[in-house]
Amino acid sequence: MPTLSATARARLPDSAFAYIDSQGRRRLPINDVSHVRNALARFDQVDFEDDAARERARERLLRAAKRHGIVPLGFFDGQLRKARGANVRSLPRGTVTFLLTDIEGSTRLLERLGDGYAGLLRDVRTIIRTSVRSASGHEVDARADEFFAVFRRPMHALDAALGIQRALRAKSWPENAEVLVRIGMHTGRPTLTDTGYVGIAVHLAARVCWASHGGQILLSSAARDSFTERLAEGVAFRSLGRFSLHGVAEPEALWQVDAADLRAKFPRPRTLGPLRSRA
């Protein structure tokens, strides 16, 4: 890599660096081809202040690579291998609580915002990741507008779900868009393999999420029954009844999380079968 003297570094604009921290320190210079290649190699050695800062630096670095005609295949492969390997090893085993989220109306938002949707998705993921990590949760996977997390304790999963909905509700979005996320929770004993979780518990958690509406938090009967601690003031579980979920043999009792500062009224769950007798 060519030497970048203090004087030359000072003359560079902020746009010539992938990362600038809150103290104004400029790191990972990307002002020429050699610096971009070096930044790609050193990206994982940088301590970022938060997930949002890391993602901004990553996008700036990849744009610089594209501008210089660099195809960072090694960077992508290394990121994926590191994330998958470290993630699976750290995931909890035994009885766990899954939390799945999905952005409601994501196609409409994409059509409305165009290129601006990428920034919105990044902000939504940052909110979800922050809430999950603050509640001692583990990210399992994130694809498109879906997010999958796991928790050792159901109360922590509930704390994350409430944190997500409250943060999304409080944020102002581009073009006054309404951003609503569906959340489903299920507790079970899945099998953890070297590629992640497998088993009916994962399948059921996904179905509960799919049944929910934007802004809503739904629990399976197993998730609801797993709570042994007193809920926070203003938070309660409300039975919605038993419903037929796609691919699930028996009707499942669904519970809605009611909180004083969140929306409480939603259409009936998005399920295949008719409303059954209430649990």
Secondary structure, DSSP 8 states (H G I E B T S, - for coil): -----HHHHHHS-GGGEEEE-TT--EEEE-SSHHHHHHHHHHGGG---SSHHHHHHHHHHHHHHHHHTT---HHHHHHHHHHHHHHHHHHS--SSEEEEEEEETTHHHHHHHHGGGHHHHHHHHHHHHHHHHHHTT-EEEEEETTEEEEEESSHHHHHHHHHHHHHHHHHS--GGG----EEEEEEEE--EEETTEEESHHHHHHHHHHHHS-TT-EEEEHHHHHT--S---TTEEEEEEEEE--TT-SS-EEEEEEEETTS-----S---SS------
